[in-house]
Amino acid sequence: MTADLNLLRPYGPLVRRIEAEATVIGDQILKIDHFLNHRIEPSFITEMGQELAKRLARFEPTVILTAEASGIAPGLVVAQALNVPLVYAKKYAPQVESPAIARVIPSPTKGGETKLVLSQRYVVPTDRVVIVDDFLSNGRTAVALIEMAREAGAEVLCASFIVEKRFKQGHAAIEALGVPVSTLAQVEALENGRAVLTQPQD
């Protein structure tokens, strides 16, 4: 699959904030939870979600799909901008209306497993699905969401993320399923206490 460079265009304001503010632990962990997924800045998450929405509009989605919990904030902004519903697969005490589709995802970094559950009432065969989440690393959650949407009979058109760790395998795993990837910031490496990012051209 040939990458669409517009889908992967680095978003300058996010790149600059990661470079200036991120906490880097070793060569694997990047922490920006002070503005993205623990403490959320409404104006900045809105700005980032609207930028993603511009890139995703061409796919003409009928539903945005994400996973509980950190995908909900960016997913909601994208859904609002595109005027389509947001559906999130439940992760915590996942009781949903049947029929339901489920996946169990191993988490090497956190240990244990996570169960994602999606009611088939809310993703249907006529849906055009775009996935939105905060981070792309190994891609296990995104792959599970793609599989679940397809099991529901829907078409998955793109998987999009605020931040991507390019040194992990998630991007390739998603594209191997025939789904293009869109990201706002691409972290090439974590070294010497700093994040090395793909730079905006403008």
Contacts in CASP RR format, 6 or more apart in sequence:
PFRMAT RR
TARGET T0000
AUTHOR 0000-0000-0000
METHOD contacts of the structure
MODEL  1
MTADLNLLRPYGPLVRRIEAEATVIGDQILKIDHFLNHRIEPSFITEMGQ
ELAKRLARFEPTVILTAEASGIAPGLVVAQALNVPLVYAKKYAPQVESPA
IARVIPSPTKGGETKLVLSQRYVVPTDRVVIVDDFLSNGRTAVALIEMAR
EAGAEVLCASFIVEKRFKQGHAAIEALGVPVSTLAQVEALENGRAVLTQP
QD
1 175 0 8 1.000
1 178 0 8 1.000
1 180 0 8 1.000
3 180 0 8 1.000
3 181 0 8 1.000
4 180 0 8 1.000
6 55 0 8 1.000
7 55 0 8 1.000
7 158 0 8 1.000
7 160 0 8 1.000
7 180 0 8 1.000
7 181 0 8 1.000
7 182 0 8 1.000
7 183 0 8 1.000
8 181 0 8 1.000
8 182 0 8 1.000
8 183 0 8 1.000
8 186 0 8 1.000
8 198 0 8 1.000
9 55 0 8 1.000
9 200 0 8 1.000
9 201 0 8 1.000
10 184 0 8 1.000
10 185 0 8 1.000
10 186 0 8 1.000
10 197 0 8 1.000
10 198 0 8 1.000
10 199 0 8 1.000
10 200 0 8 1.000
10 201 0 8 1.000
11 48 0 8 1.000
11 51 0 8 1.000
11 184 0 8 1.000
11 185 0 8 1.000
11 200 0 8 1.000
12 200 0 8 1.000
12 202 0 8 1.000
13 44 0 8 1.000
13 47 0 8 1.000
14 48 0 8 1.000
14 162 0 8 1.000
14 163 0 8 1.000
14 184 0 8 1.000
14 185 0 8 1.000
15 185 0 8 1.000
15 197 0 8 1.000
15 198 0 8 1.000
15 199 0 8 1.000
15 200 0 8 1.000
17 32 0 8 1.000
17 35 0 8 1.000
17 44 0 8 1.000
18 30 0 8 1.000
18 32 0 8 1.000
18 163 0 8 1.000
18 185 0 8 1.000
18 187 0 8 1.000
18 195 0 8 1.000
18 197 0 8 1.000
19 194 0 8 1.000
19 195 0 8 1.000
19 197 0 8 1.000
21 32 0 8 1.000
21 34 0 8 1.000
21 35 0 8 1.000
22 30 0 8 1.000
22 31 0 8 1.000
22 32 0 8 1.000
22 194 0 8 1.000
22 195 0 8 1.000
23 30 0 8 1.000
23 31 0 8 1.000
23 32 0 8 1.000
24 30 0 8 1.000
24 31 0 8 1.000
24 190 0 8 1.000
24 193 0 8 1.000
24 194 0 8 1.000
24 195 0 8 1.000
25 31 0 8 1.000
26 190 0 8 1.000
26 193 0 8 1.000
27 189 0 8 1.000
27 190 0 8 1.000
27 191 0 8 1.000
28 109 0 8 1.000
28 190 0 8 1.000
29 190 0 8 1.000
30 163 0 8 1.000
30 165 0 8 1.000
30 187 0 8 1.000
30 190 0 8 1.000
30 195 0 8 1.000
32 163 0 8 1.000
33 39 0 8 1.000
35 41 0 8 1.000
35 44 0 8 1.000
35 45 0 8 1.000
36 45 0 8 1.000
36 70 0 8 1.000
36 134 0 8 1.000
36 162 0 8 1.000
36 163 0 8 1.000
37 70 0 8 1.000
37 71 0 8 1.000
37 73 0 8 1.000
37 134 0 8 1.000
37 135 0 8 1.000
40 73 0 8 1.000
45 73 0 8 1.000
45 74 0 8 1.000
45 77 0 8 1.000
46 77 0 8 1.000
48 74 0 8 1.000
48 77 0 8 1.000
48 162 0 8 1.000
48 184 0 8 1.000
49 74 0 8 1.000
49 75 0 8 1.000
49 77 0 8 1.000
49 78 0 8 1.000
49 81 0 8 1.000
49 162 0 8 1.000
50 77 0 8 1.000
50 78 0 8 1.000
50 81 0 8 1.000
51 184 0 8 1.000
52 74 0 8 1.000
52 77 0 8 1.000
52 78 0 8 1.000
52 132 0 8 1.000
52 160 0 8 1.000
52 162 0 8 1.000
52 182 0 8 1.000
52 184 0 8 1.000
53 77 0 8 1.000
53 78 0 8 1.000
53 81 0 8 1.000
53 82 0 8 1.000
54 81 0 8 1.000
55 160 0 8 1.000
55 182 0 8 1.000
56 78 0 8 1.000
56 82 0 8 1.000
56 130 0 8 1.000
56 132 0 8 1.000
56 158 0 8 1.000
56 160 0 8 1.000
56 182 0 8 1.000
57 82 0 8 1.000
59 128 0 8 1.000
59 130 0 8 1.000
59 157 0 8 1.000
59 158 0 8 1.000
60 128 0 8 1.000
61 82 0 8 1.000
61 84 0 8 1.000
61 128 0 8 1.000
61 129 0 8 1.000
61 130 0 8 1.000
61 157 0 8 1.000
61 158 0 8 1.000
62 84 0 8 1.000
62 85 0 8 1.000
62 126 0 8 1.000
62 127 0 8 1.000
62 128 0 8 1.000
62 129 0 8 1.000
63 84 0 8 1.000
63 85 0 8 1.000
63 86 0 8 1.000
63 87 0 8 1.000
63 122 0 8 1.000
63 123 0 8 1.000
63 127 0 8 1.000
63 128 0 8 1.000
63 129 0 8 1.000
63 130 0 8 1.000
63 154 0 8 1.000
64 75 0 8 1.000
64 78 0 8 1.000
64 79 0 8 1.000
64 82 0 8 1.000
64 84 0 8 1.000
64 85 0 8 1.000
64 86 0 8 1.000
64 87 0 8 1.000
64 129 0 8 1.000
64 130 0 8 1.000
64 131 0 8 1.000
64 132 0 8 1.000
65 86 0 8 1.000
65 87 0 8 1.000
65 88 0 8 1.000
65 89 0 8 1.000
65 118 0 8 1.000
65 123 0 8 1.000
65 129 0 8 1.000
65 130 0 8 1.000
65 131 0 8 1.000
65 132 0 8 1.000
65 145 0 8 1.000
65 149 0 8 1.000
66 72 0 8 1.000
66 74 0 8 1.000
66 75 0 8 1.000
66 86 0 8 1.000
66 87 0 8 1.000
66 88 0 8 1.000
66 89 0 8 1.000
66 131 0 8 1.000
66 132 0 8 1.000
66 133 0 8 1.000
66 145 0 8 1.000
67 88 0 8 1.000
67 89 0 8 1.000
67 91 0 8 1.000
67 116 0 8 1.000
67 133 0 8 1.000
67 141 0 8 1.000
67 144 0 8 1.000
67 145 0 8 1.000
68 88 0 8 1.000
68 89 0 8 1.000
68 90 0 8 1.000
68 91 0 8 1.000
68 92 0 8 1.000
69 91 0 8 1.000
69 92 0 8 1.000
70 133 0 8 1.000
70 134 0 8 1.000
70 135 0 8 1.000
71 88 0 8 1.000
71 132 0 8 1.000
71 133 0 8 1.000
71 134 0 8 1.000
72 86 0 8 1.000
72 88 0 8 1.000
73 134 0 8 1.000
74 132 0 8 1.000
74 133 0 8 1.000
74 134 0 8 1.000
74 162 0 8 1.000
75 86 0 8 1.000
75 132 0 8 1.000
75 133 0 8 1.000
76 86 0 8 1.000
78 86 0 8 1.000
78 130 0 8 1.000
78 132 0 8 1.000
78 160 0 8 1.000
79 85 0 8 1.000
79 86 0 8 1.000
79 132 0 8 1.000
85 122 0 8 1.000
87 118 0 8 1.000
87 122 0 8 1.000
87 123 0 8 1.000
89 116 0 8 1.000
89 117 0 8 1.000
89 118 0 8 1.000
89 144 0 8 1.000
89 145 0 8 1.000
89 148 0 8 1.000
90 96 0 8 1.000
90 116 0 8 1.000
90 117 0 8 1.000
90 118 0 8 1.000
91 114 0 8 1.000
91 115 0 8 1.000
91 116 0 8 1.000
91 117 0 8 1.000
94 102 0 8 1.000
94 115 0 8 1.000
94 116 0 8 1.000
94 117 0 8 1.000
95 117 0 8 1.000
96 117 0 8 1.000
96 118 0 8 1.000
96 119 0 8 1.000
97 119 0 8 1.000
97 121 0 8 1.000
98 119 0 8 1.000
98 120 0 8 1.000
99 119 0 8 1.000
99 120 0 8 1.000
100 117 0 8 1.000
100 118 0 8 1.000
100 119 0 8 1.000
100 120 0 8 1.000
101 117 0 8 1.000
101 118 0 8 1.000
101 120 0 8 1.000
101 148 0 8 1.000
101 151 0 8 1.000
101 152 0 8 1.000
102 115 0 8 1.000
102 116 0 8 1.000
102 117 0 8 1.000
102 118 0 8 1.000
102 148 0 8 1.000
103 115 0 8 1.000
103 116 0 8 1.000
103 144 0 8 1.000
103 147 0 8 1.000
103 148 0 8 1.000
104 113 0 8 1.000
104 114 0 8 1.000
104 115 0 8 1.000
104 116 0 8 1.000
105 113 0 8 1.000
105 114 0 8 1.000
105 115 0 8 1.000
105 116 0 8 1.000
105 140 0 8 1.000
105 141 0 8 1.000
105 144 0 8 1.000
106 112 0 8 1.000
106 113 0 8 1.000
106 140 0 8 1.000
107 113 0 8 1.000
107 114 0 8 1.000
107 140 0 8 1.000
108 138 0 8 1.000
114 141 0 8 1.000
116 141 0 8 1.000
116 144 0 8 1.000
116 145 0 8 1.000
116 148 0 8 1.000
118 148 0 8 1.000
118 149 0 8 1.000
118 152 0 8 1.000
120 152 0 8 1.000
123 129 0 8 1.000
123 148 0 8 1.000
123 149 0 8 1.000
123 152 0 8 1.000
123 153 0 8 1.000
123 154 0 8 1.000
124 152 0 8 1.000
124 153 0 8 1.000
124 154 0 8 1.000
125 152 0 8 1.000
125 153 0 8 1.000
125 154 0 8 1.000
126 154 0 8 1.000
127 149 0 8 1.000
127 152 0 8 1.000
127 153 0 8 1.000
127 154 0 8 1.000
127 155 0 8 1.000
128 154 0 8 1.000
128 155 0 8 1.000
128 157 0 8 1.000
129 149 0 8 1.000
129 154 0 8 1.000
129 155 0 8 1.000
129 156 0 8 1.000
129 157 0 8 1.000
130 156 0 8 1.000
130 157 0 8 1.000
130 158 0 8 1.000
130 159 0 8 1.000
130 160 0 8 1.000
131 142 0 8 1.000
131 145 0 8 1.000
131 146 0 8 1.000
131 149 0 8 1.000
131 156 0 8 1.000
131 158 0 8 1.000
131 159 0 8 1.000
131 160 0 8 1.000
131 179 0 8 1.000
132 160 0 8 1.000
132 161 0 8 1.000
133 141 0 8 1.000
133 142 0 8 1.000
133 159 0 8 1.000
133 160 0 8 1.000
133 161 0 8 1.000
133 162 0 8 1.000
134 161 0 8 1.000
134 162 0 8 1.000
134 163 0 8 1.000
135 161 0 8 1.000
135 162 0 8 1.000
135 163 0 8 1.000
135 164 0 8 1.000
135 165 0 8 1.000
136 142 0 8 1.000
136 159 0 8 1.000
136 161 0 8 1.000
136 163 0 8 1.000
136 164 0 8 1.000
136 165 0 8 1.000
136 168 0 8 1.000
136 170 0 8 1.000
136 171 0 8 1.000
136 174 0 8 1.000
136 181 0 8 1.000
136 183 0 8 1.000
137 165 0 8 1.000
137 168 0 8 1.000
137 170 0 8 1.000
138 168 0 8 1.000
138 169 0 8 1.000
138 170 0 8 1.000
138 173 0 8 1.000
139 168 0 8 1.000
139 169 0 8 1.000
139 170 0 8 1.000
139 173 0 8 1.000
139 174 0 8 1.000
142 159 0 8 1.000
142 161 0 8 1.000
142 170 0 8 1.000
142 173 0 8 1.000
142 174 0 8 1.000
143 170 0 8 1.000
143 173 0 8 1.000
143 174 0 8 1.000
143 177 0 8 1.000
145 159 0 8 1.000
146 156 0 8 1.000
146 159 0 8 1.000
146 174 0 8 1.000
146 177 0 8 1.000
146 179 0 8 1.000
149 156 0 8 1.000
150 156 0 8 1.000
156 177 0 8 1.000
156 179 0 8 1.000
157 179 0 8 1.000
157 180 0 8 1.000
158 179 0 8 1.000
158 180 0 8 1.000
158 181 0 8 1.000
158 182 0 8 1.000
159 174 0 8 1.000
159 179 0 8 1.000
159 180 0 8 1.000
159 181 0 8 1.000
159 182 0 8 1.000
160 181 0 8 1.000
160 182 0 8 1.000
160 183 0 8 1.000
161 181 0 8 1.000
161 182 0 8 1.000
161 183 0 8 1.000
161 184 0 8 1.000
162 183 0 8 1.000
162 184 0 8 1.000
162 185 0 8 1.000
163 183 0 8 1.000
163 184 0 8 1.000
163 185 0 8 1.000
163 187 0 8 1.000
164 171 0 8 1.000
164 181 0 8 1.000
164 183 0 8 1.000
164 185 0 8 1.000
164 186 0 8 1.000
164 187 0 8 1.000
165 187 0 8 1.000
166 186 0 8 1.000
166 187 0 8 1.000
166 188 0 8 1.000
166 198 0 8 1.000
167 187 0 8 1.000
167 188 0 8 1.000
167 189 0 8 1.000
167 190 0 8 1.000
171 181 0 8 1.000
174 181 0 8 1.000
175 181 0 8 1.000
185 197 0 8 1.000
185 198 0 8 1.000
186 197 0 8 1.000
186 198 0 8 1.000
187 195 0 8 1.000
187 196 0 8 1.000
187 197 0 8 1.000
188 196 0 8 1.000
188 197 0 8 1.000
188 198 0 8 1.000
189 195 0 8 1.000
189 196 0 8 1.000
190 196 0 8 1.000
END
